Amino acid sequence: MPPVYVKGGMWTNVEDEILKAAIAKYGLNQWSRVSSLLTRKNAKQCKLRWNEWLDPRIKKLDWSPDEDKQLLNLAKLRPNQWTSIAMFLKRTANQCIERYQELLTGHLGDGEGEGAFLVGNVESGEAKGTSAFSGLNLNPESKPARPDLEVMDEDEKEMISEARARLANTQGKKAKRKARERVLEESRRVAELLRRRDLKQVGIDAKLRPKKTFKEQMDYNADIAFERRPEKGPFDTSEEVQLNEREKVLFDRNTQVKGTFNQE
């Protein structure tokens, strides 16, 4: 029977950094895609880790007397609504619950509350311990990451390399296809220009034919859009047409030799 791996446990600094980079790319809604970069964690644990520890809006400082007073008042006004209380205090629900329990223990006990450790900073968490059960961490998402090992595991190296490869790929399938089509179009255009140049050197004039999307599409370079030719009148204008043609030929000949001048 193959071994069964249970996802969870203490978080490492490597996993925290990968989680931050994945959230920066995928956002705060695609937790399944974020957790696919972490082999030892699932989507729910990634979301809890962000909401309980990595979110920059969370306070990790010591509790002040004003915050303790505000916590007691909110607990009286909103009993068991720790998520709402945490939003007011800009802390997590677990921090509020643990601090409230400490305040109750220090108030009811005989001098036990004077040496109570403050919840929310790293030193108090290490001195206090993870939980009441020895060696068992019941809420690793709200605890600091364990120290790095001197030699990184092979699993962590493989996880880092895979995450780096996936996060470096900033373009999606559609963007890649569009870029590939642009490269093909550019190569096709260059090949057509080279072909026309070779034909022109031989003496064959190959003109570019505009590509028509439909059969009766108008060529705006050759035709005049919305042209209405006047009807023939009762008088003969053939001499005027011939005169205009001769003047046009003469004008073209002069402009090819002398050029044109700007007339302002």
N, C-alpha and C positions, 0 to 999 in steps of 0.2 A: 504494500500500500504506500503511495507516495506521501511524503510529509506534508502536513497542513500548517501553513504559516498564518499566524494571527497578527493582523495589522494593529499597531498601537505602540504604546510604550513612550519613554521619554523622547523629547525632541532634541535634535542636534543642531548645531549652528549651520551645518551644510543644508539640512532640510529647511531651516528658517530662511536662508538666503534664496534657495530654489523657490520656496513658496512666495517670497516677495517678488521675485522676478516673474513668476507665472501670473501673479495677480496684476502686475503692471502691464502684462500683455493681454490676458484674457478677461480681466475685470473681476467683479465681486459676484457674478451670477453663474458662471460656468465652473462650478466646483468639481464636477466630474472630470473635466479636461485638466483642471489644475492638479487634481490628485493623481492623474495618470503619470505625472512627472515624478511622483514620490512612490517608491515601491512599498514602503512600510506604512503608509497612511492612506485612509480612504477620504471620500469627499466630506463627510460629516466632521471628521477630525481636523481636516484642513480649515473648514469654516470656523470651527470652535477655536482653533489656534489663532486665527486672525482676529476674531472677535474678543478673545480672552487675553491676548498677550501682544500681538504684533501691530495692532491698530495704533497709529501714532496719536490718536485722540485719547487714549487711555492714560490716566494718571498712575504713575508707579512710585509716587513719593509717599512720605509718611503722612499719617492721618493727623490733621490739625484739630484742636479743640472745637473750632467752628464747624468743621465737617462732621465731627462726632455728634455735636448738638443737632445739626441739620439731619443727620442720619436717624437719630432717635425720633425727631419730630416727623420725618417722612414715614418711618416705620409705624408710628402711631396713626398717621393719617391714611396710609396705604398699607395695610397689613398683608404680608405675603406677596406683594407686588414688587418683587426685587428688580425686575427688569426696568420698570418705570422709575424706581428709586435710583438705579444705576445711571439712567439717562440724565437725571438732575445733577448727580454728583460727578458725572464724567468718569465713572469707574465701571468695573464689571460687576455682574450680579454676585459672583463668588466672593469678590473682595468685600462687598457690602454685607453679605451673610456672615462671613468669617469675622469681620470687624464687629458686627452686631452681637455675635455670640461671645466675643472677647469682652465687650462692654458689659454684657449680662453676667458673665462669669466673674469679672472683676468687681461688679457691684454686689453680687450675692455672696462671694467668697470672702474669707477673712484675710485681707491683704494680698490675695492672689492677683488682683488686677493691677497692682503697682508694678510688677515685673513682667507684665504681658507684652509680648512682642507685637510690633505694629505690622499689619498686613499691607502689602503693596510694594515693598522694596525687596531687593535681592537678599540683603543680609538677614532680614527677619525670616524669610522663607527658608534659608539654609539652616538658621539656628533652631527654628521651630520644628522642622522635619516635614516630610511630605504628607503624612496622614497618621491616624491613630494606629494603624496596622504597621508593624515593623517590616521595612523592606518592600512595601507595596504602595505604589503611587496611584491613587484613585482618580486624580484629576491632573494628568500631565500637561494638558493644553494651557493651563493657567500658571505654569511654573517655568522658571528660566531654563534654557537649554543646558544639557550636560556638557562638561568641558570636553574639548577636542582631544582625541587620542594622538600620541606621538606619531604613529604610523596609521595612515588612513586605510580603512578596509577596502577590499576589492569591490564590494557592493556599492560603497559610496563613490568610488572612482567611476564605476560604470554608470551610476545614476547621474553624476555631474556631467560626464561626457554626453549622455543622451539628452539631458536637459539643455546643455549648451547648443547641441545640434538642432533641437526643436525650436528653441527660443530665438536662434539666429535666423531662422526662416521666417522673415517678416512678410513675404508675399504669399498670397493665396493662389489657388488653382487658376482663377480667372485672370489675375494679374500676370501670372506666368504665361498663360495662353496669349494674352494681348501682346506681351513683350515678344513672344516668339513670332506672332503674326507680323509685328512691325519689322522685325529683322528680315523675315522672308519677303515682305513687300519692298524693303529697301534693296535687297539683293536682286530682286526681279527688275526693279527700276534701273539699277546700274547695268545689269546685263542687257536691257533694252537699249540703253544709251550707247553701250559699246557696239552693239549690232548695227545701230543706225550710223555710227561713225565709220565702221568698216564698209558699209554699203555706200556711204557718201564718198569715201576715198576711191572706190571702184568706179563710181559714176552713176550710181542708182540712188535716186531721191526717195527715201522711205519716210513718209510722214506719219506722225502719231495720230491714230484714229481714236477719238474720244469714246470711252466706254459708255454705252447706253444701258440704263437700267430697264427701260421698256422700249418698245419698237418705235413709237412715234415721238420720242424725246427730241427736243429742239437743241441744235448745236448753236450756242450763242456766239461762237467765234465766226461762224459762216453765215448764219441767218440773222435777220433783224427781228427782235421780239415785238409782237403785236403790230407788225407793219401793215398798213393799208395803202395799197398802190392806187393812185388817182386814176379815174376813168379817162379814156381818150376824149379830147375835145373836138370841136368841128374844124380846128385849124391844124395844119401840118407842122410838126416840130422836129422832123428828122434832121434838118440842117442844124438846129440848135444842139441836138444830141451829139452830132458829129463834131461840132465846134467844142463842146464840153470835153469830149474824149481827147481831142488834139491838145487842148489846154492841160488836161490831166497828165498826158504823156510827157508834155514839155516840162511841167512842174516836177514830175518824178525824176526826169533826167537832170534837171538843175539841182534838185536836192541831193541826188547821189554824188554830184561833183562838188558843189559848194557847201552843202548842208543847209540847215534852216537857222533863222535868226528869231530870237524872241521879240515879239511885237507887243509892246505895252501901250 
